[in-house]
Amino acid sequence: MELEQKLKQLLEEEDVVLGEEMKYHTTFRVGGPAHFFVTPKTEEQLQSVLKLCKETDTPWFILGRGSNLLVSDRGFDGVVIHMQKHWNHYHTEENRIFAQAGAMMSAVSQEALRNGLTGFEFASGIPGTIGGGLRMNAGAYGGEMKQVVLSAKVMDSNGTVLELSKDELELGYRTSTIGRNGYIALSCVIELQPGDPDCIRSTMEEMNAKRRQKQPLEYGSAGSTFKRPDGYFAGKLIQDAGLKGFSIGDAQVSEKHAGFVINRGNAKAADIMKLCKEVSRRVHEQFGVNLEMEVRRLGKFEEEK
């Protein structure tokens, strides 16, 4: 109760929620309650929440769109800090877009289109935020954040704000300094090139048509479930292992694209984890290749009792 009162002193009362079901905040549409679910409006409020969590030894987690996240059915016994609601502004100056971490990547790609800027078309169908995209160097169809990010503003776990250059971000395949050091993305500068709006629009429409054709967008999922192993494609390995359509409960390997695990409606996080483990086991058994989950996990799962 003491932590609840302190959080409500730091933030506005409506920005502190107890027992918020995480299934409403992840694209997998699964996940139990967060003990505390808070939505700070400013950097100062965010710093205050981090300081309080440190003083009280309370675990915390930064949430954007929840598009690359699997939350345990038991939820999370800590503070979930939601960075989308009040952190979604962006604007353009010449050939640069200044975007806050909670802005949707798809919305920022539309901003680029409106301003006749090319280079961010790949992001038009990515269902995550700029912050999540920075953290994992999100990419699609040959494009990735690494190609367009000029710099980023981040906060460390002590509340210190840092400006990182592109080189300091160390963006690699689904990795970055932000993820490795536990930084919180606050905003970034994206540098693009002038282009023909009709060509930009056409490229975006083509990419999104491919996405609709090849990906199970009608179901809850976290996008590509496994990282691409060196020299292989995860989806192809899973398909060759005969696992397309394989299911446990309402968790299923998509029949449309074997690289996606989907929630057919009433899946539990436990079902999804069991399915992913079994898929990994069978692929390793048949091909000797280790599949590593790309999806982040939050909370305790059965094997972590």
C-alpha positions as CSV (number, residue, x, y, z in Angstrom):
1,M,0.0,0.0,0.0
2,E,2.9,2.3,0.8
3,L,4.3,1.9,-2.7
4,E,0.9,2.7,-4.2
5,Q,0.6,5.9,-2.2
6,K,4.1,7.0,-3.2
7,L,3.4,6.3,-6.9
8,K,0.2,8.4,-6.7
9,Q,2.1,11.2,-5.1
10,L,4.7,11.2,-7.9
11,L,2.1,10.8,-10.8
12,E,-1.5,11.8,-11.2
13,E,-3.9,9.4,-9.6
14,E,-5.4,8.2,-12.9
15,D,-1.9,7.3,-14.1
16,V,-1.4,4.6,-11.5
17,V,-3.5,1.4,-12.0
18,L,-3.4,-1.7,-9.8
19,G,-3.8,-5.2,-11.3
20,E,-4.0,-4.1,-14.9
21,E,-4.4,-7.2,-17.2
22,M,-1.4,-7.2,-19.5
23,K,-3.4,-9.1,-22.2
24,Y,-4.9,-5.8,-23.1
25,H,-1.4,-4.3,-23.7
26,T,0.3,-7.0,-25.9
27,T,-0.3,-8.0,-29.5
28,F,-0.2,-11.7,-28.4
29,R,-3.3,-10.8,-26.3
30,V,-2.1,-12.9,-23.4
31,G,-0.7,-12.0,-20.0
32,G,-1.8,-11.7,-16.4
33,P,-2.0,-8.6,-14.1
34,A,0.8,-6.1,-13.5
35,H,1.0,-5.2,-9.8
36,F,1.3,-1.6,-10.8
37,F,0.7,-0.1,-14.3
38,V,1.9,3.5,-14.5
39,T,2.0,6.1,-17.3
40,P,4.4,8.9,-16.6
41,K,3.9,12.1,-18.6
42,T,7.4,13.6,-18.4
43,E,11.1,12.7,-18.1
44,E,11.0,14.0,-14.5
45,Q,8.1,11.7,-13.6
46,L,9.9,8.8,-15.2
47,Q,13.0,9.6,-13.2
48,S,11.0,9.8,-10.0
49,V,9.4,6.4,-10.7
50,L,12.8,4.8,-11.4
51,K,14.2,6.3,-8.2
52,L,11.3,5.0,-6.1
53,C,11.6,1.5,-7.7
54,K,15.3,1.5,-6.8
55,E,14.8,2.6,-3.2
56,T,12.1,0.0,-2.6
57,D,13.9,-2.8,-4.6
58,T,10.8,-3.1,-6.9
59,P,11.3,-4.6,-10.4
60,W,10.2,-2.5,-13.3
61,F,9.6,-2.9,-17.0
62,I,9.2,-0.5,-19.9
63,L,6.3,-1.1,-22.1
64,G,5.5,0.3,-25.5
65,R,3.0,-1.3,-27.8
66,G,3.8,-4.8,-26.4
67,S,4.3,-6.1,-30.0
68,N,7.4,-8.3,-29.2
69,L,6.4,-9.4,-25.7
70,L,5.1,-12.5,-24.0
71,V,3.8,-11.9,-20.5
72,S,3.3,-14.8,-18.0
73,D,-0.2,-15.8,-17.1
74,R,0.7,-14.9,-13.5
75,G,1.5,-11.3,-14.7
76,F,4.3,-9.2,-13.3
77,D,5.0,-8.5,-9.7
78,G,6.4,-5.1,-10.2
79,V,5.9,-1.8,-11.9
80,V,5.1,-1.7,-15.7
81,I,5.9,1.7,-17.0
82,H,3.9,2.5,-20.1
83,M,5.7,4.7,-22.6
84,Q,3.2,5.0,-25.4
85,K,0.3,7.1,-24.2
86,H,2.2,10.4,-23.4
87,W,5.3,9.8,-25.5
88,N,4.0,9.6,-29.1
89,H,4.8,13.0,-30.6
90,Y,6.9,13.5,-33.8
91,H,7.7,16.3,-36.2
92,T,9.8,16.9,-39.3
93,E,12.5,19.5,-39.9
94,E,13.9,19.4,-43.5
95,N,15.0,15.8,-44.0
96,R,15.0,14.7,-40.3
97,I,12.1,13.4,-38.3
98,F,12.3,13.9,-34.5
99,A,10.2,11.1,-32.9
100,Q,9.4,10.2,-29.3
101,A,9.8,6.6,-28.2
102,G,6.0,6.0,-27.9
103,A,5.3,7.0,-31.5
104,M,4.2,4.1,-33.7
105,M,6.7,3.2,-36.4
106,S,3.9,3.0,-38.9
107,A,2.7,6.6,-38.0
108,V,6.3,7.9,-38.4
109,S,6.5,6.3,-41.8
110,Q,3.4,8.1,-42.8
111,E,5.0,11.3,-41.6
112,A,7.9,10.6,-43.9
113,L,5.5,10.0,-46.8
114,R,3.7,13.3,-46.1
115,N,7.0,15.2,-46.3
116,G,8.3,13.4,-49.4
117,L,11.1,11.6,-47.5
118,T,12.3,8.1,-48.5
119,G,14.2,5.5,-46.4
120,F,11.6,4.6,-43.8
121,E,9.1,2.7,-46.0
122,F,10.1,-0.6,-44.4
123,A,8.5,0.6,-41.1
124,S,5.1,1.2,-42.6
125,G,3.8,-2.2,-41.5
126,I,5.8,-2.8,-38.3
127,P,3.3,-2.8,-35.4
128,G,5.7,-1.5,-32.7
129,T,6.9,1.8,-31.3
130,I,10.0,3.8,-32.1
131,G,11.4,2.9,-28.7
132,G,10.9,-0.8,-29.3
133,G,12.3,-0.4,-32.8
134,L,15.4,1.2,-31.5
135,R,15.9,-1.4,-28.7
136,M,15.9,-4.3,-31.2
137,N,16.9,-2.6,-34.4
138,A,13.6,-3.5,-36.0
139,G,13.5,-4.1,-39.7
140,A,11.6,-5.5,-42.6
141,Y,12.0,-6.0,-46.3
142,G,15.7,-5.1,-46.4
143,G,15.4,-2.0,-44.2
144,E,16.3,-1.5,-40.6
145,M,16.6,1.2,-38.0
146,K,20.4,1.1,-38.3
147,Q,20.1,2.6,-41.7
148,V,18.2,5.7,-40.8
149,V,18.8,6.6,-37.1
150,L,21.1,9.5,-36.6
151,S,21.0,9.7,-32.7
152,A,18.9,8.8,-29.8
153,K,18.1,10.2,-26.3
154,V,18.0,7.5,-23.6
155,M,17.7,7.3,-19.8
156,D,19.7,4.8,-17.7
157,S,18.3,2.9,-14.7
158,N,19.5,5.7,-12.4
159,G,17.5,8.3,-14.3
160,T,20.5,9.9,-16.1
161,V,19.7,11.2,-19.6
162,L,22.2,10.4,-22.3
163,E,22.5,11.4,-25.9
164,L,23.8,8.5,-28.0
165,S,25.2,8.8,-31.5
166,K,24.4,6.2,-34.2
167,D,27.8,4.5,-33.5
168,E,27.2,4.5,-29.7
169,L,23.8,2.8,-30.3
170,E,25.7,-0.3,-31.7
171,L,22.7,-1.4,-33.7
172,G,23.0,-5.0,-34.9
173,Y,20.6,-7.9,-35.8
174,R,17.8,-7.5,-33.2
175,T,20.2,-5.9,-30.7
176,S,21.5,-2.5,-29.5
177,T,23.2,-0.7,-26.7
178,I,19.8,0.2,-25.4
179,G,18.8,-3.4,-24.8
180,R,22.2,-4.6,-23.6
181,N,22.6,-1.8,-21.1
182,G,19.0,-1.7,-19.9
183,Y,18.6,1.9,-21.2
184,I,15.1,3.4,-21.8
185,A,14.6,5.0,-25.2
186,L,13.1,8.5,-24.9
187,S,13.4,9.8,-28.5
188,C,15.5,9.7,-31.6
189,V,16.4,11.6,-34.8
190,I,15.8,9.8,-38.1
191,E,17.6,11.1,-41.1
192,L,16.0,10.4,-44.5
193,Q,16.4,11.5,-48.2
194,P,14.1,13.5,-50.4
195,G,12.0,11.2,-52.7
196,D,9.1,11.0,-55.0
197,P,5.9,10.7,-52.8
198,D,4.2,8.5,-55.4
199,C,7.1,6.1,-55.4
200,I,7.3,6.1,-51.6
201,R,3.5,5.4,-51.4
202,S,3.8,2.7,-54.0
203,T,6.7,1.0,-52.1
204,M,4.7,1.1,-48.8
205,E,1.6,-0.3,-50.4
206,E,3.6,-3.1,-52.0
207,M,5.3,-4.0,-48.7
208,N,2.0,-4.0,-46.8
209,A,0.3,-6.1,-49.5
210,K,3.1,-8.7,-49.1
211,R,2.7,-8.6,-45.3
212,R,-1.1,-9.2,-45.6
213,Q,-0.5,-12.0,-48.0
214,K,2.2,-13.8,-46.1
215,Q,1.6,-13.0,-42.4
216,P,-1.3,-14.1,-40.1
217,L,-2.3,-10.5,-39.3
218,E,-5.8,-11.6,-38.3
219,Y,-4.6,-13.3,-35.2
220,G,-2.8,-12.2,-32.0
221,S,1.0,-12.7,-32.3
222,A,4.3,-11.1,-31.5
223,G,5.5,-11.1,-35.1
224,S,8.5,-13.3,-35.9
225,T,8.8,-15.6,-33.0
226,F,12.4,-16.8,-33.4
227,K,15.6,-15.1,-34.4
228,R,17.1,-16.0,-37.7
229,P,19.8,-18.6,-37.1
230,D,23.0,-18.0,-39.1
231,G,22.6,-19.5,-42.6
232,Y,19.0,-20.4,-42.1
233,F,15.4,-19.0,-42.0
234,A,13.5,-20.0,-38.8
235,G,10.2,-20.3,-40.7
236,K,11.7,-22.6,-43.3
237,L,13.2,-24.9,-40.7
238,I,9.9,-25.1,-38.7
239,Q,8.0,-25.8,-41.9
240,D,10.5,-28.5,-43.0
241,A,10.1,-30.1,-39.6
242,G,6.4,-30.6,-40.4
243,L,5.3,-28.2,-37.7
244,K,3.1,-25.8,-39.7
245,G,-0.3,-25.8,-38.0
246,F,1.1,-27.6,-34.9
247,S,-0.8,-26.4,-31.8
248,I,-0.9,-26.7,-28.0
249,G,-4.2,-25.3,-26.7
250,D,-5.0,-22.2,-28.7
251,A,-1.4,-21.5,-29.4
252,Q,-0.5,-22.5,-33.0
253,V,2.4,-22.4,-35.5
254,S,0.7,-20.3,-38.2
255,E,-0.4,-22.3,-41.3
256,K,0.2,-19.1,-43.3
257,H,3.8,-18.5,-42.1
258,A,5.6,-21.0,-39.9
259,G,7.9,-18.3,-38.4
260,F,4.8,-17.0,-36.5
261,V,3.3,-18.4,-33.4
262,I,-0.3,-17.2,-33.1
263,N,-3.1,-17.0,-30.5
264,R,-6.2,-18.5,-32.1
265,G,-8.4,-16.8,-29.5
266,N,-8.0,-18.2,-26.0
267,A,-4.3,-19.2,-25.7
268,K,-2.5,-18.9,-22.5
269,A,1.1,-17.7,-22.2
270,A,2.0,-21.1,-20.9
271,D,0.6,-22.7,-24.1
272,I,2.7,-20.4,-26.2
273,M,5.9,-21.2,-24.2
274,K,5.3,-24.9,-24.4
275,L,4.7,-24.7,-28.1
276,C,7.9,-22.6,-28.7
277,K,10.0,-25.1,-26.6
278,E,8.6,-28.1,-28.5
279,V,9.2,-26.4,-31.9
280,S,12.8,-25.6,-30.8
281,R,13.3,-29.2,-29.6
282,R,12.0,-30.7,-32.8
283,V,14.0,-28.4,-35.1
284,H,17.2,-29.1,-33.1
285,E,16.4,-32.9,-33.2
286,Q,15.9,-32.9,-37.0
287,F,18.4,-30.3,-38.2
288,G,20.9,-29.7,-35.3
289,V,20.0,-25.9,-35.4
290,N,19.2,-24.0,-32.2
291,L,16.3,-21.6,-32.4
292,E,16.4,-18.6,-30.1
293,M,13.2,-16.8,-29.3
294,E,13.1,-13.2,-30.6
295,V,10.1,-12.5,-28.4
296,R,10.9,-11.0,-24.9
297,R,9.4,-12.6,-21.8
298,L,8.1,-10.9,-18.7
299,G,7.0,-12.6,-15.5
300,K,7.5,-16.1,-14.2
301,F,6.7,-19.1,-16.3
302,E,6.2,-22.7,-15.1
303,E,9.8,-23.8,-15.5
304,E,10.9,-20.9,-13.3
305,K,9.0,-21.8,-10.2
